[in-house]
């Protein structure tokens, strides 16, 4: 499978092994297929990491976390105060 969008689409239904020449290099699995996004704290953790690394804007991160903007800001401040000393 050489097309990234095809691999992503297939990962929504099954595991996808990404090969580098003749060796397995990565494993793709759709978060929805695992039900991972429904586990407590996963959305907030993912949104926090993506916002911290600059991959999501603040408002988008709040939507990913399924939190009101003010609640996500408070969550992020709390995270920073705990982990970024």
Z-matrix of the N, CA and C atoms (Angstrom, degrees):
N
C 1 1.453
C 2 1.524 1 107.20
N 3 1.317 2 117.52 1 112.25
C 4 1.443 3 120.92 2 -174.84
C 5 1.510 4 114.98 3 -104.24
N 6 1.319 5 118.35 4 -5.53
C 7 1.461 6 120.85 5 -175.04
C 8 1.530 7 108.94 6 -104.57
N 9 1.349 8 117.82 7 118.90
C 10 1.466 9 119.91 8 -177.76
C 11 1.529 10 114.03 9 -56.69
N 12 1.330 11 118.06 10 -38.76
C 13 1.465 12 119.08 11 -179.18
C 14 1.520 13 111.11 12 -67.05
N 15 1.317 14 117.38 13 -33.34
C 16 1.465 15 120.62 14 177.07
C 17 1.528 16 110.19 15 -66.92
N 18 1.325 17 116.86 16 -42.37
C 19 1.466 18 120.79 17 178.15
C 20 1.524 19 110.63 18 -62.78
N 21 1.317 20 116.53 19 -42.70
C 22 1.464 21 120.35 20 178.51
C 23 1.517 22 110.96 21 -62.99
N 24 1.307 23 117.22 22 -44.01
C 25 1.465 24 121.51 23 179.37
C 26 1.534 25 110.54 24 -61.94
N 27 1.327 26 116.49 25 -43.55
C 28 1.463 27 120.04 26 -179.89
C 29 1.526 28 111.85 27 -68.65
N 30 1.335 29 117.20 28 -29.55
C 31 1.463 30 119.83 29 -179.10
C 32 1.524 31 112.51 30 -68.45
N 33 1.325 32 116.79 31 -15.45
C 34 1.467 33 119.94 32 177.62
C 35 1.523 34 111.19 33 -71.64
N 36 1.327 35 117.11 34 -20.06
C 37 1.467 36 121.17 35 -176.86
C 38 1.520 37 113.39 36 -114.05
N 39 1.333 38 117.69 37 -22.86
C 40 1.455 39 120.56 38 -174.14
C 41 1.529 40 108.97 39 -157.44
N 42 1.310 41 117.13 40 168.29
C 43 1.455 42 121.51 41 174.61
C 44 1.523 43 109.36 42 -69.68
N 45 1.323 44 116.31 43 143.16
C 46 1.463 45 121.88 44 177.12
C 47 1.528 46 107.65 45 -124.87
N 48 1.303 47 116.63 46 124.40
C 49 1.464 48 121.99 47 176.41
C 50 1.523 49 107.79 48 -95.82
N 51 1.328 50 115.94 49 126.44
C 52 1.462 51 121.67 50 177.92
C 53 1.523 52 107.18 51 -98.31
N 54 1.308 53 115.51 52 124.26
C 55 1.463 54 121.23 53 -176.75
C 56 1.531 55 111.00 54 -98.75
N 57 1.324 56 115.65 55 145.49
C 58 1.456 57 123.11 56 170.83
C 59 1.518 58 105.58 57 -117.61
N 60 1.311 59 115.29 58 100.96
C 61 1.462 60 123.27 59 -170.63
C 62 1.521 61 108.92 60 58.96
N 63 1.317 62 118.63 61 -110.57
C 64 1.463 63 119.32 62 -176.83
C 65 1.533 64 113.03 63 -108.39
N 66 1.345 65 116.72 64 14.16
C 67 1.462 66 119.41 65 -178.42
C 68 1.527 67 110.92 66 -123.21
N 69 1.330 68 117.07 67 139.55
C 70 1.468 69 119.72 68 174.49
C 71 1.531 70 109.13 69 -62.16
N 72 1.324 71 116.43 70 133.98
C 73 1.458 72 120.58 71 -175.26
C 74 1.523 73 112.38 72 -117.58
N 75 1.325 74 116.98 73 -31.44
C 76 1.461 75 120.07 74 -177.49
C 77 1.521 76 109.19 75 -154.70
N 78 1.306 77 114.18 76 160.60
C 79 1.452 78 121.13 77 177.77
C 80 1.523 79 107.84 78 -126.48
N 81 1.322 80 116.65 79 126.93
C 82 1.465 81 121.46 80 178.80
C 83 1.520 82 108.50 81 -110.26
N 84 1.309 83 114.80 82 135.71
C 85 1.460 84 120.30 83 175.56
C 86 1.522 85 107.19 84 -142.12
N 87 1.308 86 116.25 85 135.36
C 88 1.459 87 120.44 86 179.39
C 89 1.521 88 110.68 87 -71.78
N 90 1.313 89 116.88 88 130.29
C 91 1.463 90 120.67 89 -179.81
C 92 1.521 91 111.59 90 -61.21
N 93 1.313 92 116.76 91 -37.41
C 94 1.465 93 120.22 92 -179.18
C 95 1.526 94 110.99 93 -65.93
N 96 1.331 95 117.48 94 -37.63
C 97 1.463 96 119.91 95 -178.51
C 98 1.521 97 111.85 96 -66.81
N 99 1.317 98 117.09 97 -26.51
C 100 1.463 99 121.09 98 176.68
C 101 1.522 100 112.17 99 -83.82
N 102 1.323 101 115.93 100 -17.41
C 103 1.457 102 119.23 101 -172.38
C 104 1.523 103 110.92 102 74.79
N 105 1.330 104 116.86 103 14.10
C 106 1.463 105 121.89 104 -175.17
C 107 1.525 106 112.87 105 -62.72
N 108 1.322 107 116.78 106 -34.47
C 109 1.464 108 119.17 107 -177.41
C 110 1.524 109 111.91 108 -69.76
N 111 1.324 110 117.08 109 -15.10
C 112 1.460 111 120.54 110 179.50
C 113 1.526 112 112.68 111 -91.29
N 114 1.329 113 117.73 112 -8.93
C 115 1.456 114 120.59 113 179.16
C 116 1.523 115 109.76 114 -73.87
N 117 1.311 116 115.84 115 143.79
C 118 1.463 117 120.47 116 -176.64
C 119 1.526 118 111.41 117 -58.65
N 120 1.316 119 116.40 118 128.96
C 121 1.452 120 122.69 119 175.36
C 122 1.518 121 116.07 120 86.99
N 123 1.332 122 118.06 121 -12.67
C 124 1.466 123 119.72 122 -176.07
C 125 1.521 124 111.17 123 -67.21
N 126 1.315 125 117.47 124 -46.49
C 127 1.469 126 120.17 125 -179.52
C 128 1.523 127 111.33 126 -60.49
N 129 1.337 128 116.56 127 -45.35
C 130 1.467 129 120.31 128 -179.43
C 131 1.527 130 110.82 129 -64.42
N 132 1.335 131 117.43 130 -41.74
C 133 1.462 132 120.70 131 -179.93
C 134 1.527 133 111.32 132 -65.61
N 135 1.317 134 116.61 133 -43.64
C 136 1.459 135 120.69 134 178.68
C 137 1.525 136 110.84 135 -63.75
N 138 1.313 137 116.77 136 -46.37
C 139 1.463 138 120.72 137 179.84
C 140 1.527 139 110.97 138 -62.98
N 141 1.321 140 117.21 139 -40.43
C 142 1.465 141 121.61 140 179.25
C 143 1.521 142 110.53 141 -62.24
N 144 1.330 143 116.72 142 -47.77
C 145 1.464 144 120.52 143 -179.13
C 146 1.529 145 111.55 144 -63.53
N 147 1.325 146 116.69 145 -43.52
C 148 1.467 147 120.00 146 -178.91
C 149 1.524 148 111.54 147 -68.02
N 150 1.338 149 117.77 148 -37.42
C 151 1.461 150 120.76 149 177.22
C 152 1.526 151 110.33 150 -68.49
N 153 1.320 152 116.95 151 -45.64
C 154 1.471 153 121.90 152 -179.15
C 155 1.527 154 110.86 153 -57.38
N 156 1.327 155 116.59 154 -40.90
C 157 1.466 156 120.95 155 -177.70
C 158 1.529 157 113.32 156 -84.45
N 159 1.339 158 117.26 157 1.91
C 160 1.454 159 120.99 158 175.66
C 161 1.517 160 115.08 159 82.69
N 162 1.340 161 117.50 160 14.53
C 163 1.460 162 120.45 161 -179.13
C 164 1.520 163 113.25 162 -89.09
N 165 1.336 164 117.19 163 -16.80
C 166 1.464 165 121.60 164 176.86
C 167 1.506 166 109.67 165 -131.20
N 168 1.323 167 116.03 166 142.85
C 169 1.458 168 120.79 167 171.04
C 170 1.531 169 108.30 168 -72.30
N 171 1.318 170 116.40 169 162.08
C 172 1.463 171 121.63 170 -176.81
C 173 1.529 172 112.51 171 -56.69
N 174 1.311 173 117.32 172 -48.60
C 175 1.470 174 120.31 173 -178.11
C 176 1.532 175 110.89 174 -64.85
N 177 1.311 176 117.02 175 -38.60
C 178 1.474 177 120.04 176 178.85
C 179 1.528 178 110.88 177 -67.34
N 180 1.326 179 116.77 178 -39.27
C 181 1.465 180 120.85 179 178.03
C 182 1.528 181 110.28 180 -62.24
N 183 1.322 182 116.85 181 -40.60
C 184 1.473 183 120.52 182 177.55
C 185 1.526 184 110.09 183 -61.87
N 186 1.327 185 117.28 184 -40.45
C 187 1.475 186 120.38 185 177.91
C 188 1.525 187 111.52 186 -65.29
N 189 1.337 188 117.12 187 -42.80
C 190 1.466 189 120.41 188 177.76
C 191 1.532 190 109.95 189 -60.32
N 192 1.316 191 116.22 190 -41.62
C 193 1.466 192 121.26 191 179.27
C 194 1.527 193 112.47 192 -74.36
N 195 1.317 194 116.41 193 -10.12
C 196 1.467 195 123.28 194 -175.72
C 197 1.529 196 110.85 195 56.23
N 198 1.347 197 114.54 196 47.73
C 199 1.461 198 122.72 197 178.58
C 200 1.521 199 108.78 198 -125.84
N 201 1.324 200 116.94 199 148.89
C 202 1.463 201 118.20 200 168.94
C 203 1.530 202 108.66 201 -60.45
N 204 1.316 203 116.59 202 152.30
C 205 1.461 204 120.86 203 -176.03
C 206 1.526 205 112.20 204 -53.59
N 207 1.321 206 116.77 205 -47.44
C 208 1.471 207 120.44 206 -179.58
C 209 1.521 208 112.59 207 -60.97
N 210 1.322 209 116.74 208 -38.03
C 211 1.468 210 120.60 209 178.56
C 212 1.521 211 111.05 210 -67.35
N 213 1.347 212 116.59 211 -38.50
C 214 1.462 213 118.74 212 178.69
C 215 1.526 214 110.49 213 -68.71
N 216 1.317 215 117.39 214 -38.98
C 217 1.473 216 120.31 215 177.11
C 218 1.531 217 109.53 216 -59.59
N 219 1.336 218 117.11 217 -45.41
C 220 1.470 219 121.08 218 178.41
C 221 1.528 220 110.40 219 -62.79
N 222 1.325 221 116.65 220 -42.93
C 223 1.468 222 121.43 221 177.65
C 224 1.523 223 110.20 222 -59.74
N 225 1.331 224 117.68 223 -45.36
C 226 1.465 225 120.96 224 -178.02
C 227 1.523 226 110.98 225 -67.16
N 228 1.317 227 117.45 226 -41.37
C 229 1.477 228 120.32 227 177.13
C 230 1.529 229 110.45 228 -59.86
N 231 1.336 230 115.70 229 -43.16
C 232 1.461 231 120.34 230 178.59
C 233 1.523 232 110.23 231 -62.17
N 234 1.338 233 116.60 232 -43.65
C 235 1.458 234 120.94 233 179.04
C 236 1.523 235 110.89 234 -60.80
N 237 1.344 236 116.96 235 -45.08
C 238 1.462 237 121.79 236 179.89
C 239 1.525 238 110.42 237 -61.82
N 240 1.323 239 116.88 238 -43.29
C 241 1.463 240 119.57 239 -178.08
C 242 1.524 241 111.96 240 -66.76
N 243 1.317 242 117.72 241 -28.41
C 244 1.466 243 121.24 242 179.30
C 245 1.523 244 112.90 243 -82.60
N 246 1.333 245 117.40 244 -41.46
C 247 1.451 246 121.03 245 -167.39
C 248 1.532 247 115.31 246 -109.65
N 249 1.306 248 118.57 247 -12.02
C 250 1.473 249 120.09 248 -175.30
C 251 1.517 250 111.41 249 -117.23
N 252 1.290 251 115.81 250 57.04
C 253 1.484 252 120.06 251 -179.15
C 254 1.504 253 110.84 252 -91.56
